Amino acid sequence: ADRSQPITIVGAGLVGALLATVLARRGYRVTVYERYGDIRAIPSSGRSINLVATARGLRALTLLPDDVRARLLELGVRVTGRVIHAGGEPIFQRYGKDDSEFNYSISRYELNKFLISEAEAAGATLRFGHRLLGVELEGEYPVLTFAAPHEASGQRGVLDSALHAEDNTGAEREVVVRCGGPVVAADGGGSAVRQALSSAGACAVHSSLLDSGYKEMSFPRAAAEAGGMARHGLHIWPRGSHMLMGLANLDGSFTGTIYMLNQAGDATLADDASAGASFEDVEAQGVASAAAFLEAHYATALPLLGGVEAAARQLAENPRGILGTVRARQWAVGGKAVLVGDAAHAIVPFFGQGMNCGFEDVHELVRLLDEHAAPAVASPAGYAAAFAAFEAARKPNADAIADMALENYVEMQSSTADPQFRLCKAVENALENSPLGARFRSRYAMVCYGGAGNVTYANAQALGRVQWEIVLELAKGVSSAEEAAAQLDKAWDLGVNFLDTAEIYPVPVEKEKQGATDRAIGKWLKTNGRAREEVIIASKVAGYNERFTWMRDGPTRVTREQIIASVDASLARLGVDHLDLLQIHWPDRYVPMFGSVAYDCSKERDDAVPFDEQARAMGELVSSGKVRAWGLSNETPLGVAEFVAAASREGAPPPVSVQNSYSLLQRSDEVGLVEAVRHHDVAYLPYSPLSAGVLSGKYDGLSQAPEGTRLKLFDSYFDRYANTCAPECVECYKKLAFNHGISPAALAIAFCDSRPFVTSTIIGATSVEQLEINLQGFGVEWTDDLEEEIKRIHAYFPDPWRMIVRGGG
């Protein structure tokens, strides 16, 4: 190849090094001048943000040989979505349609080292320690002046003259480089080339800084693995005016980044609101205050960060980085110079597109150089044509991604934790996976995976605005039935075929919503065409309650008439002709339950429906074919024995199951009831294995229950929880889970599933993401070590829900 055409690149960062590699391989004589020393000999600075490489940016790698591309991709870890830590169990938000669409998490430091080495291997010459002082544009090509180490020498084909030493030590001198070809400025957001062009009137620039900055926060490998930190996700702890993120590294650690206001006026870390936190406060008040801040806002992340002391020291002492947007209004100066990457369009990192946009610049610039100024025919006019076309093609897209990155900053800080936003994202994902998927793509997917199909950044921005309005409108019409259908589909796909409902569901019980769960299941069965025999449907008839008067013209009772009426209504709502299992939801007689801690003789009633009448009604329903089997719920050893005896007297089949609350925090059934069910061959079906969600850890450190949670829906539950030893006990089980590399929810469910007297554990969820997390518990291998550690904690907290905290417990 004709190597007589020199190109000078200023900046050996990611874009400069990649461009140098590609141009050198295409036959240009490439010289790279870099302000700083060789990064390959310098440790990581402690404020690097892990990069997200997407399909858009990776298109530029097609310009490299296959083996180089393969080795580069080996530096990354595949990331398929966000993992949102907003309180409670983490929520997974997929990026694309499925796992075939993913990003790569890559260390900026390691990638830069790799690309510099590849540039050298391709034949580019690199000069480190050259700080640009000025740019002259009078001639055919620019003249660059650098401050460089005294031992710097000229480059082949380039004339440089040492004019004088800058100081008396002789450590640095000025070097003048008269370029034989154009200059490509790839020297980053603070580009010295751009500043020189601006000073010369050749380039207007608009720049703005965010009022927030960032610091690196390392998640050590051991802590991340112990905490079960999913490597396939971008972990986000959204906290309003600040947030923490983590991306996986090849060695099993995670590179974390905390974003926060730089200054917060007169606010201090002692302020309750998240808006009161700033880096200025953290750095001024030291490690102790940093620890208090992290414990207040990022308690769930601390074990993953290696503990509060290590995390606080990083937050207080690591260097702070700035965040800003730079928009150069002119990128090209004839055929003399052109800006690329951050030098032309620095953006904030909240869409993960800074590097990808720069790499797309490389792809487009190389294409246009091939067209207008290939090495054999390059000329000033050819370079001018290529650079003008490059600016025209890329600037509108750079402006678009700059805007979208700023919008995504708000989304990641706040919106990801908002239930309505998550609903909209679920609708968006459903559309992508529907028959419309070939035509409908989310804005995120268009930004990250577009490019090859003419979905430019500008197109993605314009289409995204229209599509989001459509999603918002569709989300308004999403009912609980559709949300339930999504969960049922996922459960079915994962092997679940037992559906437990009740005539009073959903809870809390309200007249307007009563029966909605049945109707949602019925709609799902009809819509998806499930064969009735493939699904096991269990329902429940309400026990004695004086408040539910709207259901059957008076208090609910377990009389023969009400049992039969309940079944007929349930079958109609479900759209089926039989129930596989009908359970008495709670006894008609007085029994202490739902939080009661002792039997109160004064609450006994003489009018309780006899056991025989209830058993007789169940026998009639089984004989009629409307019910295949019957069972009990919230029952006692006495109740089980009495119903078995009553069924025998009435010639009815005996109860086949009992469904009671049972969990790591509520094990009272192990004394008495377990013996009864095993003696009478009655299946034991524990419900609430997460003990109203508290075993997930979602309530840790809170003074009140979050909106929408079970402890919020039932007023007395949170106070009951907070005033017992349950929080302390939950913390012990959380640590046990982290030590074994599983989530607290998975541990709790695996515990129930591992009991020899348990037939099937009943789980509940309010979202598909929560369902997936809960189902992981059934895949946990129960070991002797787990059993022994559970015994040890249980011995210390035998009944934590009822151990009232008074002066130490």
Summary of the structure (lengths in Angstrom):
residues: 809
radius of gyration: 33.1
end to end distance: 82.5
largest distance: 112.4
contacts: 2784
relative contact order: 0.08
helix: 44%
strand: 18%
